[in-house]
Amino acid sequence: MRGDRERLLDILDAIRQIEKYAVRGRQAFEDDELLQTWVIYHLQMVGEACRMLSPRLRERYPEGSWAPAAGMRNILIHHYFGIDTEAVWSAVEKDLPELQRRVEAILEDLAK
């Protein structure tokens, strides 16, 4: 069974996968269906990993709540015909950098 450390590393890996192609910019994202699929898939991975973190870890590190990422995952999985690419891109630009910083800090704290 995967533990919290592995889940946090999964989050970082998925964010890095998104960043690899998000640097092309919003217009490329809007124009390229494969890029949209890539980003959405990895956002689902971020949300699933957040959802699977233990209650203990979520209580120890509550800042910013883990629920928004898990909620985004649910929307992406269950509303695949009505995905709002503007909301997806907003998450990429605004939410992921903060989540990445938070996860890196938690991993650093756990390593102590």
N, C-alpha and C positions, 0 to 999 in steps of 0.2 A: 504494500500500500504506500502511496506517495504521501510524504509528510509536508508540513508547511514550508520548509526550506525549498523543497523541489517545486512546490506550487508557485512560490515567489520567483524562483528561477524561470519557471514556465512563463510567468507574466512578463518578465524582462525579455525573454527570448521572443515572445510574440510581438512586443513593442518594437524590438529591433528589426523584426521582419517587416513590420509596417513601415518603419522609418526608412528602410532600404529603398522603397519605391515612392513613399510620400514626398520625398525631396523633389520629385518631378513637378509637384504643385497641384493645386486644386483643379485647374483646367484639364490636366492630364487625367486626373482621377475621374472627372465628370465625363470625359471623352472615351475612356478605355474601360470596357466592361470587365476585362480580365483583371485589371488593376482594382476595380471595385470589389470583385470577388475575392481577390487576395486580401485586401484590407478588411473586408467584412469577416472573412474566415478567421483571421488572426484576432480581430476584436472579439469574436465568439470565444476564442481560446482564452483571452484575457478574462472575460466575464466568467467562464467556467472555472478557471483557476481561482478567481476571487471567491466564487460561490463555494468552492470546496475547501477554503481555508478553515482551520478549526475555530470553533467559538472562542477558545482560549486566546488564540492569536488576535482575533478580531477585537476581543475585549482589551487585550494588552495594548493594541495599536488602533484605537478607534478613530483617530483624526481623519476627517474627510469621508468617513463611512465607506465600506466596501460595497454597499448595496447598489450604487449607480452603475458600476461596471457589470455586476450580475444582472441588473435590470436591462441594460443595453443588450446583453447576450440574449435575454429572453425575447426582446423585441426582434432582434436580428434572426433568431431561429424560427419564431412563430409568425412573423409578418414578412416573409421573404418576398412576397409580391408587391408589398407596399413600403419598401424601405426608403426612408428619406435620406438621400445622399448628402444633403446639406447638414443634417444632424450627425451623420457619420463623419463627415469631414471636420465638423466642429469638435467632435470627440478626439479626432486625431490631432488637431492643432492645439486644443485647449486642455483636454483632460489627460491625455497620455503623458505629456511631459511631467506633469505634477505627480501622476501615479508612478512613473518611473523613478523620480527622485525619492518618493516615499518608500517604495519597495527597496531601493538601494540602501536607504538609511536603516530600514528594518533589518535587512540582511547583515549590515555592518554591526548593528546592535546585537543581533543574535550570535554573531561570531565572537563577541567579547566573553 
